[in-house]
Every structure is written in structure tokens, then in C-alpha cells.
Amino acid sequence: MRAFDIKQRTTQFRGVLFPLTSILFVALTACGGGGEDGAEQTAAATETRSAQTLAAGVPVTWLKITDQNASFHVVIERMVRFGSGTTWVKKKLIGTYVCNAATFGSDPAPGVAKTCEIKDADPQAGVATLTWTASLDSGQGYRVYYGTASRDYKQPTGTGINAGKVTSFTLAGLPAGQLHYFSATAVDSTGSESTFSNEVSKLVQ
């Protein structure tokens, strides 16, 4: 299987692999983002927080990961919430999930479009979203690889993060202040994995 090039932006499939068309990043800020007024519903109880203050006096801020029903992967265990407005359910997560009620155990706002957000009051809440053009031969889906050195990924070849049959995938919990490198592969219906895509990188701040 041959590799693909990030500069290829046509929608037509060429060869065995898919072209990685873009990579979108939300930079981590030290204190940025607005806190939420009102109550945040958790799986066990509802608690009230002020708009700007935790018990320790640190602003309550959240960074959007993705929209409802989209897949995401939390690199390091972090508090993630699911909901909308002032109604949320929260859960500590690590690994790959879908942003939905099944992941969080309940639907905090039935009938309302919801999102998933990560608590960004620490230096490991960076978020990166990769998008690509679908492959014609990705029967089992795609695998995502990342690391802090070029072509030296944290996942050994063949064990990338299983993104499933999607064309967009989000990584959350990336340490700030580091340059992160990303690549992806397609896995066909027989389980064969393609070569790596071209690599893209971003300094998460």
C-alpha cells in the first residue's frame, strides 16, 4: 500500500490510501475560556459552581473536544463533561470514546444538541482534531498515531488508536508547550494496514 500526501486535496480517491486533508487545532490557554454559571449535573449528583471560582480560587474553564456522537481519544486521564448550557454530566476518562449519553451514563439535556469538553485547568488539556478524505479500501477503518518526535510515535506500528470508520478524529489531553506529530493509516477488510500517511505537526500551547 502506498502513502498519501497531505497536500493532495482532491475528493477523488487515488490508490489504496486516503489523503489526510487537514488538521485542526484548538490551542491550550492557561486560564482562557469562560466558566459556566449554574449547576453541573453529574452521574451521582448536581453541584453548583460559581461562574469564575473553584474552591481553590482557580477559574472553572472547559475546552471543547468535539460534538455529540463524534469519536475522541483522551491521552491522559482527565475530567470530561457532556452536555449543553448549564447542564452537564462529568466523568474521568482515558482512552477512546464516543461523545454520547452511553459514554457518560445519562443524557443531561434530552432533545438538545450537546458537546464534549475537557477541563483545561492543567497543562495537559490540549486538543487536536484530524480530518481526512475517506478511502475506498478502509473496511475496518483507520488508525491514528501521534508522538513528540517526527515519525517516532507512542504507538508501535500496527497498534495505533482505533478511530473506526470516520473521517475526523479528536485527540485530547495533549501536553502543552510541546510539538506534536500526527499520522494515520487505513485498515482494509482483511486487516491489512496501509503505510503511514504523510506527517503533520502542531505546537500545542
GUGU-398456 format. One record per residue (C-alpha): x, y, z. Coordinates in steps of 0.2 Angstrom, whole numbers, plus 5000, padded with zeros to 4 digits. Layout:
<nodes>
<node><px>X</px><py>Y</py><pz>Z</pz></node>
...
</nodes>
This chain:
<nodes>
<node><px>5000</px><py>5000</py><pz>5000</pz></node>
<node><px>5007</px><py>5017</py><pz>4996</pz></node>
<node><px>5007</px><py>5033</py><pz>5007</pz></node>
<node><px>4997</px><py>5048</py><pz>5004</pz></node>
<node><px>5001</px><py>5066</py><pz>5004</pz></node>
<node><px>4993</px><py>5080</py><pz>5015</pz></node>
<node><px>4994</px><py>5092</py><pz>5000</pz></node>
<node><px>4983</px><py>5081</py><pz>4990</pz></node>
<node><px>4966</px><py>5090</py><pz>4992</pz></node>
<node><px>4955</px><py>5082</py><pz>4978</pz></node>
<node><px>4940</px><py>5072</py><pz>4983</pz></node>
<node><px>4944</px><py>5058</py><pz>4971</pz></node>
<node><px>4952</px><py>5043</py><pz>4979</pz></node>
<node><px>4968</px><py>5038</py><pz>4971</pz></node>
<node><px>4977</px><py>5022</py><pz>4976</pz></node>
<node><px>4974</px><py>5012</py><pz>4991</pz></node>
<node><px>4975</px><py>5025</py><pz>5004</pz></node>
<node><px>4966</px><py>5041</py><pz>5009</pz></node>
<node><px>4973</px><py>5058</py><pz>5008</pz></node>
<node><px>4974</px><py>5067</py><pz>5025</pz></node>
<node><px>4967</px><py>5084</py><pz>5020</pz></node>
<node><px>4968</px><py>5095</py><pz>5035</pz></node>
<node><px>4972</px><py>5095</py><pz>5054</pz></node>
<node><px>4964</px><py>5107</py><pz>5065</pz></node>
<node><px>4970</px><py>5113</py><pz>5082</pz></node>
<node><px>4962</px><py>5121</py><pz>5097</pz></node>
<node><px>4977</px><py>5129</py><pz>5107</pz></node>
<node><px>4978</px><py>5127</py><pz>5126</pz></node>
<node><px>4977</px><py>5143</py><pz>5136</pz></node>
<node><px>4982</px><py>5145</py><pz>5153</pz></node>
<node><px>4966</px><py>5152</py><pz>5160</pz></node>
<node><px>4956</px><py>5156</py><pz>5145</pz></node>
<node><px>4938</px><py>5151</py><pz>5141</pz></node>
<node><px>4923</px><py>5156</py><pz>5150</pz></node>
<node><px>4917</px><py>5147</py><pz>5166</pz></node>
<node><px>4899</px><py>5141</py><pz>5166</pz></node>
<node><px>4886</px><py>5148</py><pz>5178</pz></node>
<node><px>4873</px><py>5137</py><pz>5187</pz></node>
<node><px>4873</px><py>5118</py><pz>5191</pz></node>
<node><px>4883</px><py>5105</py><pz>5183</pz></node>
<node><px>4873</px><py>5088</py><pz>5184</pz></node>
<node><px>4885</px><py>5073</py><pz>5187</pz></node>
<node><px>4880</px><py>5055</py><pz>5186</pz></node>
<node><px>4879</px><py>5055</py><pz>5205</pz></node>
<node><px>4873</px><py>5072</py><pz>5210</pz></node>
<node><px>4871</px><py>5090</py><pz>5205</pz></node>
<node><px>4883</px><py>5103</py><pz>5211</pz></node>
<node><px>4883</px><py>5122</py><pz>5210</pz></node>
<node><px>4898</px><py>5131</py><pz>5205</pz></node>
<node><px>4901</px><py>5150</py><pz>5203</pz></node>
<node><px>4905</px><py>5157</py><pz>5185</pz></node>
<node><px>4923</px><py>5160</py><pz>5189</pz></node>
<node><px>4929</px><py>5151</py><pz>5205</pz></node>
<node><px>4933</px><py>5134</py><pz>5212</pz></node>
<node><px>4936</px><py>5131</py><pz>5230</pz></node>
<node><px>4954</px><py>5135</py><pz>5227</pz></node>
<node><px>4950</px><py>5151</py><pz>5218</pz></node>
<node><px>4955</px><py>5144</py><pz>5201</pz></node>
<node><px>4943</px><py>5149</py><pz>5186</pz></node>
<node><px>4932</px><py>5135</py><pz>5180</pz></node>
<node><px>4936</px><py>5133</py><pz>5162</pz></node>
<node><px>4932</px><py>5120</py><pz>5149</pz></node>
<node><px>4939</px><py>5117</py><pz>5131</pz></node>
<node><px>4928</px><py>5109</py><pz>5118</pz></node>
<node><px>4934</px><py>5092</py><pz>5112</pz></node>
<node><px>4920</px><py>5088</py><pz>5099</pz></node>
<node><px>4902</px><py>5087</py><pz>5095</pz></node>
<node><px>4889</px><py>5074</py><pz>5100</pz></node>
<node><px>4891</px><py>5057</py><pz>5093</pz></node>
<node><px>4909</px><py>5060</py><pz>5087</pz></node>
<node><px>4923</px><py>5050</py><pz>5092</pz></node>
<node><px>4938</px><py>5056</py><pz>5103</pz></node>
<node><px>4953</px><py>5049</py><pz>5112</pz></node>
<node><px>4959</px><py>5056</py><pz>5129</pz></node>
<node><px>4978</px><py>5053</py><pz>5130</pz></node>
<node><px>4980</px><py>5055</py><pz>5149</pz></node>
<node><px>4965</px><py>5053</py><pz>5161</pz></node>
<node><px>4956</px><py>5069</py><pz>5163</pz></node>
<node><px>4939</px><py>5076</py><pz>5168</pz></node>
<node><px>4927</px><py>5077</py><pz>5153</pz></node>
<node><px>4910</px><py>5083</py><pz>5153</pz></node>
<node><px>4895</px><py>5080</py><pz>5141</pz></node>
<node><px>4880</px><py>5092</py><pz>5139</pz></node>
<node><px>4875</px><py>5109</py><pz>5135</pz></node>
<node><px>4872</px><py>5126</py><pz>5143</pz></node>
<node><px>4872</px><py>5124</py><pz>5162</pz></node>
<node><px>4868</px><py>5106</py><pz>5162</pz></node>
<node><px>4882</px><py>5093</py><pz>5161</pz></node>
<node><px>4887</px><py>5075</py><pz>5166</pz></node>
<node><px>4906</px><py>5073</py><pz>5170</pz></node>
<node><px>4917</px><py>5058</py><pz>5171</pz></node>
<node><px>4936</px><py>5055</py><pz>5171</pz></node>
<node><px>4941</px><py>5047</py><pz>5155</pz></node>
<node><px>4956</px><py>5039</py><pz>5147</pz></node>
<node><px>4955</px><py>5030</py><pz>5130</pz></node>
<node><px>4944</px><py>5031</py><pz>5115</pz></node>
<node><px>4925</px><py>5036</py><pz>5117</pz></node>
<node><px>4910</px><py>5042</py><pz>5108</pz></node>
<node><px>4903</px><py>5059</py><pz>5114</pz></node>
<node><px>4886</px><py>5052</py><pz>5119</pz></node>
<node><px>4875</px><py>5048</py><pz>5134</pz></node>
<node><px>4881</px><py>5029</py><pz>5133</pz></node>
<node><px>4898</px><py>5035</py><pz>5137</pz></node>
<node><px>4893</px><py>5046</py><pz>5152</pz></node>
<node><px>4879</px><py>5036</py><pz>5159</pz></node>
<node><px>4865</px><py>5048</py><pz>5156</pz></node>
<node><px>4858</px><py>5062</py><pz>5144</pz></node>
<node><px>4859</px><py>5079</py><pz>5154</pz></node>
<node><px>4849</px><py>5088</py><pz>5141</pz></node>
<node><px>4837</px><py>5077</py><pz>5131</pz></node>
<node><px>4832</px><py>5084</py><pz>5114</pz></node>
<node><px>4846</px><py>5097</py><pz>5114</pz></node>
<node><px>4862</px><py>5096</py><pz>5104</pz></node>
<node><px>4877</px><py>5093</py><pz>5115</pz></node>
<node><px>4896</px><py>5093</py><pz>5115</pz></node>
<node><px>4910</px><py>5086</py><pz>5125</pz></node>
<node><px>4923</px><py>5097</py><pz>5134</pz></node>
<node><px>4939</px><py>5094</py><pz>5144</pz></node>
<node><px>4943</px><py>5103</py><pz>5160</pz></node>
<node><px>4958</px><py>5114</py><pz>5154</pz></node>
<node><px>4964</px><py>5120</py><pz>5171</pz></node>
<node><px>4980</px><py>5110</py><pz>5169</pz></node>
<node><px>4994</px><py>5109</py><pz>5156</pz></node>
<node><px>4988</px><py>5093</py><pz>5148</pz></node>
<node><px>4971</px><py>5098</py><pz>5140</pz></node>
<node><px>4977</px><py>5102</py><pz>5123</pz></node>
<node><px>4965</px><py>5096</py><pz>5109</pz></node>
<node><px>4969</px><py>5092</py><pz>5091</pz></node>
<node><px>4957</px><py>5086</py><pz>5078</pz></node>
<node><px>4962</px><py>5077</py><pz>5062</pz></node>
<node><px>4952</px><py>5076</py><pz>5046</pz></node>
<node><px>4954</px><py>5066</py><pz>5030</pz></node>
<node><px>4946</px><py>5060</py><pz>5014</pz></node>
<node><px>4938</px><py>5043</py><pz>5015</pz></node>
<node><px>4947</px><py>5028</py><pz>5007</pz></node>
<node><px>4939</px><py>5016</py><pz>4996</pz></node>
<node><px>4948</px><py>5002</py><pz>5005</pz></node>
<node><px>4946</px><py>5005</py><pz>5023</pz></node>
<node><px>4934</px><py>4991</py><pz>5028</pz></node>
<node><px>4940</px><py>4991</py><pz>5046</pz></node>
<node><px>4943</px><py>5009</py><pz>5047</pz></node>
<node><px>4958</px><py>5020</py><pz>5052</pz></node>
<node><px>4971</px><py>5021</py><pz>5065</pz></node>
<node><px>4979</px><py>5037</py><pz>5072</pz></node>
<node><px>4997</px><py>5039</py><pz>5078</pz></node>
<node><px>5005</px><py>5053</py><pz>5087</pz></node>
<node><px>5021</px><py>5057</py><pz>5096</pz></node>
<node><px>5033</px><py>5071</py><pz>5101</pz></node>
<node><px>5046</px><py>5067</py><pz>5089</pz></node>
<node><px>5044</px><py>5065</py><pz>5070</pz></node>
<node><px>5040</px><py>5048</py><pz>5064</pz></node>
<node><px>5043</px><py>5041</py><pz>5082</pz></node>
<node><px>5025</px><py>5038</py><pz>5088</pz></node>
<node><px>5020</px><py>5032</py><pz>5105</pz></node>
<node><px>5010</px><py>5018</py><pz>5097</pz></node>
<node><px>5020</px><py>5004</py><pz>5089</pz></node>
<node><px>5016</px><py>5001</py><pz>5071</pz></node>
<node><px>5000</px><py>4991</py><pz>5070</pz></node>
<node><px>4994</px><py>4997</py><pz>5086</pz></node>
<node><px>4988</px><py>5014</py><pz>5083</pz></node>
<node><px>4972</px><py>5022</py><pz>5091</pz></node>
<node><px>4957</px><py>5014</py><pz>5083</pz></node>
<node><px>4947</px><py>5028</py><pz>5076</pz></node>
<node><px>4934</px><py>5017</py><pz>5067</pz></node>
<node><px>4925</px><py>5021</py><pz>5051</pz></node>
<node><px>4926</px><py>5040</py><pz>5052</pz></node>
<node><px>4935</px><py>5054</py><pz>5043</pz></node>
<node><px>4938</px><py>5065</py><pz>5058</pz></node>
<node><px>4945</px><py>5061</py><pz>5075</pz></node>
<node><px>4950</px><py>5071</py><pz>5090</pz></node>
<node><px>4964</px><py>5069</py><pz>5102</pz></node>
<node><px>4963</px><py>5077</py><pz>5119</pz></node>
<node><px>4974</px><py>5079</py><pz>5134</pz></node>
<node><px>4989</px><py>5083</py><pz>5124</pz></node>
<node><px>5003</px><py>5091</py><pz>5135</pz></node>
<node><px>5005</px><py>5110</py><pz>5131</pz></node>
<node><px>5021</px><py>5118</py><pz>5126</pz></node>
<node><px>5026</px><py>5103</py><pz>5115</pz></node>
<node><px>5027</px><py>5100</py><pz>5097</pz></node>
<node><px>5016</px><py>5085</py><pz>5092</pz></node>
<node><px>5017</px><py>5075</py><pz>5076</pz></node>
<node><px>5002</px><py>5065</py><pz>5069</pz></node>
<node><px>5000</px><py>5052</py><pz>5055</pz></node>
<node><px>4986</px><py>5039</py><pz>5051</pz></node>
<node><px>4984</px><py>5023</py><pz>5042</pz></node>
<node><px>4969</px><py>5014</py><pz>5034</pz></node>
<node><px>4965</px><py>4996</py><pz>5038</pz></node>
<node><px>4956</px><py>4986</py><pz>5025</pz></node>
<node><px>4943</px><py>4972</py><pz>5026</pz></node>
<node><px>4957</px><py>4959</py><pz>5028</pz></node>
<node><px>4965</px><py>4968</py><pz>5042</pz></node>
<node><px>4980</px><py>4974</py><pz>5032</pz></node>
<node><px>4986</px><py>4991</py><pz>5037</pz></node>
<node><px>4992</px><py>5004</py><pz>5025</pz></node>
<node><px>5009</px><py>5013</py><pz>5026</pz></node>
<node><px>5008</px><py>5029</py><pz>5036</pz></node>
<node><px>5001</px><py>5045</py><pz>5029</pz></node>
<node><px>5012</px><py>5060</py><pz>5027</pz></node>
<node><px>5015</px><py>5068</py><pz>5044</pz></node>
<node><px>5008</px><py>5084</py><pz>5051</pz></node>
<node><px>5013</px><py>5093</py><pz>5067</pz></node>
<node><px>5007</px><py>5107</py><pz>5078</pz></node>
<node><px>5014</px><py>5116</py><pz>5094</pz></node>
<node><px>5001</px><py>5114</py><pz>5107</pz></node>
<node><px>5000</px><py>5130</py><pz>5118</pz></node>
</nodes>
